[in-house]
Amino acid sequence: MSTTYVLVHGAWMGKFAWDEVVPRLTALGHSAVAVELPGHGEDNSPLAEQTLANYRATVIKAVEAQSEPVVLVGHSMGGMVISEVAEAIPDQLKTLVYVAGYLPQNGDTLLALASQDQGSLITAAGANPTLLFAPDYSTSTIAQSAIESVFCADCDRQHVQRLIDRHKPEAGAPFSAAATLTSQNFGKVRKVYIETWQDKAVSHQLQRLMLSKTPVDKTLTLDSSHSPFFSMPDALVAHLTNLD
């Protein structure tokens, strides 16, 4: 049976994150649409204008363009976005899938969730910080020397280089935007979480903490870094096509 997937990337990435996943899904007879969030990847919308609300609007537009309810997949920061989309249009979604995604409760911000992460290299203190801010703190980047260890320690050189070459500053405002979620809307959409055991961006410790507060209908696991779409796309696709 064919399924339509809408795929939402995380911070400091773009829809290129799904380049290994989309053809694998379509080869199996499914439809797959990778969304480019504003200010990411090939989209050069001004970062100063970016909000969680316009990320949500971009994904809603992609979902509403489909002819049937979709499986909506969010990686990392994309978990915040797909949660907001579920609140807005729950009846147009079959399942939410969080791939190492931030899984908020009502009122949570990404920053508040990330502050509880004891295993992330992004938030780790040290003499050589991984997270670098613009002078006005409006945007941030990951130090180039840390991109491999943060995102893709189990990836081949080609995919590590892709992450380095396509790394762009990330708007700060969406990180501090509080999720607005209700049991009537967000709460009624089926949810699956794909845990990534070797994750150094959204650590497995934080993933388990979020799951303890916001139970989901099913959990799946990958012994991967933060970027299983590059390091083990076949295994990730196997999970995406076996959600029931």
C-alpha positions as CSV (number, residue, x, y, z in Angstrom):
1,M,0.0,0.0,0.0
2,S,1.4,3.4,-1.1
3,T,2.0,6.1,1.5
4,T,2.8,9.8,1.1
5,Y,5.6,11.1,3.3
6,V,6.4,14.7,3.9
7,L,9.9,15.1,5.3
8,V,11.1,18.1,7.4
9,H,14.8,18.7,8.1
10,G,16.4,20.0,11.2
11,A,18.6,23.0,12.1
12,W,21.6,23.9,10.1
13,M,20.5,21.6,7.3
14,G,18.1,21.7,4.3
15,K,16.0,19.3,2.3
16,F,19.2,17.8,1.0
17,A,19.3,15.8,4.3
18,W,16.7,13.5,2.7
19,D,18.5,13.0,-0.6
20,E,19.2,9.3,0.3
21,V,15.8,8.7,1.7
22,V,13.4,10.1,-1.0
23,P,14.6,7.8,-3.8
24,R,14.5,4.8,-1.5
25,L,10.9,5.5,-0.6
26,T,9.8,6.2,-4.2
27,A,11.5,2.9,-5.3
28,L,9.2,1.1,-2.9
29,G,6.2,2.7,-4.6
30,H,5.6,5.6,-2.1
31,S,5.4,9.3,-2.6
32,A,8.0,11.5,-0.7
33,V,8.2,15.2,-0.5
34,A,11.2,16.9,1.2
35,V,10.4,20.4,2.4
36,E,12.9,23.3,2.4
37,L,12.3,25.5,5.4
38,P,12.7,29.2,4.8
39,G,16.3,30.4,5.2
40,H,17.7,26.8,4.8
41,G,19.4,24.9,2.0
42,E,18.7,26.6,-1.3
43,D,16.2,29.0,0.2
44,N,17.8,32.4,0.9
45,S,14.9,34.1,2.8
46,P,16.2,36.6,5.3
47,L,17.1,34.9,8.6
48,A,15.8,37.9,10.6
49,E,12.3,37.2,9.3
50,Q,12.2,33.5,10.3
51,T,9.8,32.3,13.0
52,L,8.4,28.9,14.1
53,A,5.1,30.1,12.7
54,N,6.4,30.5,9.1
55,Y,8.2,27.2,9.3
56,R,4.8,25.7,10.2
57,A,3.1,27.5,7.4
58,T,5.7,26.2,4.9
59,V,5.1,22.6,6.0
60,I,1.3,23.0,6.1
61,K,1.4,24.2,2.4
62,A,3.4,21.0,1.5
63,V,0.9,18.8,3.4
64,E,-2.1,20.4,1.9
65,A,-0.7,19.9,-1.6
66,Q,-1.0,16.2,-1.2
67,S,-4.1,14.2,-2.2
68,E,-4.3,12.1,1.0
69,P,-3.3,12.3,4.7
70,V,0.4,12.1,5.0
71,V,3.1,10.6,7.3
72,L,4.8,13.7,8.5
73,V,8.5,13.2,9.5
74,G,10.5,15.7,11.4
75,H,14.3,15.5,12.2
76,S,15.7,17.3,15.2
77,M,14.4,20.9,15.2
78,G,11.8,19.6,12.7
79,G,10.1,17.9,15.6
80,M,9.0,21.3,16.9
81,V,7.7,22.1,13.4
82,I,5.7,18.9,12.8
83,S,4.2,19.2,16.3
84,E,2.9,22.7,15.4
85,V,1.6,21.4,12.1
86,A,-0.3,18.6,13.9
87,E,-1.9,21.2,16.1
88,A,-3.1,23.1,13.1
89,I,-4.2,20.3,10.7
90,P,-4.5,17.1,12.6
91,D,-7.0,15.5,10.2
92,Q,-4.6,15.7,7.3
93,L,-1.9,13.6,9.1
94,K,-1.8,9.8,9.4
95,T,1.3,9.7,11.7
96,L,3.9,12.0,13.1
97,V,7.4,10.5,13.0
98,Y,10.2,12.1,15.1
99,V,13.7,11.2,13.9
100,A,15.9,12.2,16.9
101,G,13.3,15.0,17.0
102,Y,12.5,17.5,19.7
103,L,9.2,16.3,21.2
104,P,7.6,19.2,23.0
105,Q,4.8,19.6,25.4
106,N,2.6,22.7,25.4
107,G,4.7,25.7,26.2
108,D,8.0,24.1,25.6
109,T,10.7,25.9,23.5
110,L,13.5,24.1,21.8
111,L,16.0,26.1,23.9
112,A,14.3,24.9,27.1
113,L,14.4,21.3,25.9
114,A,18.0,21.6,24.8
115,S,19.1,23.0,28.1
116,Q,18.2,19.6,29.7
117,D,20.5,17.7,27.3
118,Q,23.4,16.3,29.3
119,G,24.9,14.5,26.3
120,S,24.9,17.0,23.5
121,L,28.1,18.4,22.1
122,I,26.2,21.5,20.9
123,T,25.4,22.7,24.5
124,A,28.6,21.3,26.2
125,A,30.7,23.8,28.0
126,G,34.4,24.1,27.2
127,A,37.3,26.3,26.1
128,N,36.4,25.7,22.5
129,P,32.7,26.2,22.0
130,T,30.8,24.2,19.4
131,L,27.9,26.6,19.1
132,L,29.0,30.0,17.6
133,F,26.8,33.0,17.8
134,A,26.6,36.2,15.7
135,P,27.5,39.3,17.6
136,D,23.8,40.1,18.2
137,Y,23.0,36.5,19.0
138,S,20.3,36.5,16.2
139,T,21.9,33.5,14.4
140,S,24.2,30.6,15.2
141,T,26.4,28.1,13.5
142,I,28.3,25.0,14.4
143,A,32.1,25.3,14.4
144,Q,33.3,23.6,11.2
145,S,35.7,21.4,13.1
146,A,32.8,20.0,15.2
147,I,30.3,19.3,12.4
148,E,31.4,15.7,11.9
149,S,31.4,14.8,15.6
150,V,28.1,16.6,16.3
151,F,26.1,15.4,13.4
152,C,27.6,12.5,11.6
153,A,30.4,10.6,13.3
154,D,29.3,7.4,11.7
155,C,29.1,8.8,8.2
156,D,31.4,8.4,5.2
157,R,33.6,11.3,4.2
158,Q,31.3,12.2,1.3
159,H,28.4,12.9,3.6
160,V,30.4,14.6,6.2
161,Q,31.7,17.0,3.5
162,R,28.2,17.6,2.3
163,L,27.2,18.7,5.8
164,I,30.2,21.0,6.0
165,D,29.7,22.5,2.5
166,R,26.0,23.2,3.0
167,H,26.2,24.4,6.6
168,K,24.4,27.8,7.0
169,P,23.7,30.1,9.9
170,E,20.5,29.2,11.7
171,A,17.9,31.8,12.8
172,G,17.6,32.1,16.6
173,A,14.0,33.2,17.0
174,P,12.4,29.8,16.3
175,F,14.5,28.2,19.0
176,S,12.8,30.4,21.6
177,A,9.3,30.1,20.3
178,A,6.9,28.2,22.6
179,A,4.9,25.4,21.2
180,T,1.1,25.7,21.4
181,L,-0.3,22.2,21.6
182,T,-3.6,20.8,22.8
183,S,-4.9,17.3,23.5
184,Q,-7.8,17.9,21.1
185,N,-5.5,18.4,18.1
186,F,-1.8,17.5,18.6
187,G,-2.9,14.9,21.1
188,K,-5.0,12.9,18.7
189,V,-2.4,12.4,16.0
190,R,-0.6,9.0,16.1
191,K,3.1,9.4,17.0
192,V,6.2,7.3,16.4
193,Y,9.7,8.2,17.7
194,I,12.9,6.9,16.1
195,E,15.6,7.0,18.7
196,T,19.3,7.4,17.7
197,W,21.5,5.8,20.3
198,Q,24.8,7.4,19.3
199,D,23.4,10.9,18.9
200,K,25.7,13.8,20.0
201,A,23.3,16.6,18.9
202,V,20.0,15.6,20.5
203,S,21.4,12.9,22.9
204,H,19.7,9.7,23.7
205,Q,19.4,10.9,27.3
206,L,17.3,13.8,26.1
207,Q,15.3,11.7,23.8
208,R,14.3,9.3,26.6
209,L,13.5,12.3,28.9
210,M,11.1,13.8,26.3
211,L,9.5,10.4,25.7
212,S,8.9,10.0,29.5
213,K,7.0,13.3,29.4
214,T,5.2,12.9,26.1
215,P,4.5,9.2,25.5
216,V,4.1,8.1,21.9
217,D,2.4,5.2,20.2
218,K,5.5,3.4,19.1
219,T,9.3,3.7,19.5
220,L,11.9,2.4,17.1
221,T,15.7,2.5,17.4
222,L,18.8,3.0,15.3
223,D,22.3,2.6,16.6
224,S,23.3,5.8,14.7
225,S,24.5,9.3,15.0
226,H,22.2,12.3,14.6
227,S,22.1,11.8,10.8
228,P,20.8,8.3,10.1
229,F,19.5,9.5,6.7
230,F,23.2,9.6,5.7
231,S,24.8,6.9,7.8
232,M,22.1,4.2,7.5
233,P,19.4,5.3,5.1
234,D,18.2,1.7,4.4
235,A,17.6,1.1,8.0
236,L,15.8,4.4,8.4
237,V,13.6,3.7,5.4
238,A,12.8,0.3,6.8
239,H,11.5,1.9,9.9
240,L,9.6,4.6,8.0
241,T,7.8,1.9,6.0
242,N,7.0,-0.2,9.0
243,L,5.3,2.2,11.4
244,D,2.2,0.2,12.3
